Amino acid sequence: MDLKCYKLVILTLFVFALNPKLTKGQTNYQPGFIVINGDTTRGFIDYLEWTETPDQIFFKETEQGSPLELTPTDINSFFVSAEIYISKRVKIDKTPLYVNTNSTLSLINKEFEEKRVFIQQINKSKNLNLYLYRKGRDNYYLQQKEVFIALISHVFVQQKGGGFYVNQNNTYKFREQIRRLMPSCLDEIKIERLKYNLSSLSSFVSNCNLITNEKNDYTYKIPKVTVKSGVVVNTGYKVHKENISRRIIESEINFKTSYDIEVGYSSEIILPRGRGLKRLNIELLISAFRTSSEDRIIRTFETGTCGMGCSVIEEVIYSDVEGVLSYAHLKVVFKRLINNKKRSFYYIAGIGIGKKIYSNVEGNLQFNTFQQQENQERMLVDSETREENLINYSDVILHPRIGLGYYFETLSLGVIIEPRVGKEYFSSYNSISFSMRLGL
């Protein structure tokens, strides 16, 4: 199978892995409970570490039971994985939080919608409670005992004098709302520093409860980035193409690699609110591989005549290419796991930059000169030499990479394509490799 066939296979698998149906069917049932008219039912909720507020949830009373789809009109609240959601009819602000003033402006009106939805409880106490509805943009709600208000922050675009301008009058309207609702907290908290985001508002509500001698019964723990680091070893088999740099035999040559090994250090950043499925790897690696080719490149040139119907032919043959290459790499790779279990398929997409630190690739270069007349040939000169570094391996290379793999704990098997990005400077990474990796 040649390189094109390998690429077709991996690209087909890569598109298959990107199919949302693969991840749509993934479930993550965790212990939890629902509340309906004051009655609590315990069971299991499909917890998907929602990046946006869910429109519905799936609940079952036993692990083997059938899931039941529930919406905000079906239940009053639910709890799962230390997260609380309540059902409430609220005013949803759909006006943008900000507008890019560097782009061409167009009319943007204030837009609100009122409906019953799930809202996430961020802070809970007998005094002051904070809620979040996240869909497209964040909407925050503050409750002080029986008073429930939507905190307003937005900008919109108005037309004036034949042009458009950004109206920012309501950017900090939420500060004025808080001043009116909780004046007792403002003596010790700088309201001018308050921002319309989860961290700032949650911290304000917690501090305000403490100032008013109220206990914070619950505070949502904001997800944080997790970082793992360690040594990685990657070994495998590589198939790739190269450019021949010698002018008289400019061509591409197919290579097979007898071994390919990478050793280095990797930091894996596990992105929050993704069930541990979305990860970013930053790696410093040293690679070395022994490469060889069975291709035999022949170029012939007519360099003169030797009479009627007689030509002088020169022939160049390049063959038996083999040697060792080594590069230092910096790679940044996004990894997406299919599930968060100890064993999972995954796909990657990323880019790397490499610096050549060693190259010793040589091949047989044969020169023949002969006369050709009426289908008869007579050899005049026959010489052969072994020459090094005819292959156009660049000192610095840029190599994008995509691939698929399967990992179990610290061991993974993968297939990776690193396509050429520029024939004039790209060297050894128009390739497909089959690898085994030990580490992150």
Secondary structure as GFF3:
##gff-version 3
##sequence-region A 1 440
A	DSSP	alpha_helix	3	18	.	.	.	ID=ss1
A	DSSP	alpha_helix	20	24	.	.	.	ID=ss2
A	DSSP	beta_strand	29	36	.	.	.	ID=ss3
A	DSSP	beta_strand	39	46	.	.	.	ID=ss4
A	DSSP	beta_strand	57	60	.	.	.	ID=ss5
A	DSSP	beta_strand	68	70	.	.	.	ID=ss6
A	DSSP	beta_strand	77	80	.	.	.	ID=ss7
A	DSSP	beta_strand	83	93	.	.	.	ID=ss8
A	DSSP	beta_strand	112	124	.	.	.	ID=ss9
A	DSSP	beta_strand	128	134	.	.	.	ID=ss10
A	DSSP	beta_strand	138	144	.	.	.	ID=ss11
A	DSSP	beta_strand	147	151	.	.	.	ID=ss12
A	DSSP	beta_strand	156	160	.	.	.	ID=ss13
A	DSSP	beta_strand	163	167	.	.	.	ID=ss14
A	DSSP	alpha_helix	173	181	.	.	.	ID=ss15
A	DSSP	three_ten_helix	183	185	.	.	.	ID=ss16
A	DSSP	three_ten_helix	191	193	.	.	.	ID=ss17
A	DSSP	alpha_helix	198	211	.	.	.	ID=ss18
A	DSSP	beta_strand	218	219	.	.	.	ID=ss19
A	DSSP	beta_strand	226	244	.	.	.	ID=ss20
A	DSSP	three_ten_helix	247	249	.	.	.	ID=ss21
A	DSSP	beta_strand	251	270	.	.	.	ID=ss22
A	DSSP	beta_strand	278	293	.	.	.	ID=ss23
A	DSSP	beta_strand	297	305	.	.	.	ID=ss24
A	DSSP	beta_strand	310	337	.	.	.	ID=ss25
A	DSSP	beta_strand	343	373	.	.	.	ID=ss26
A	DSSP	beta_strand	376	388	.	.	.	ID=ss27
A	DSSP	beta_strand	396	408	.	.	.	ID=ss28
A	DSSP	beta_strand	411	418	.	.	.	ID=ss29
A	DSSP	beta_strand	430	438	.	.	.	ID=ss30
###
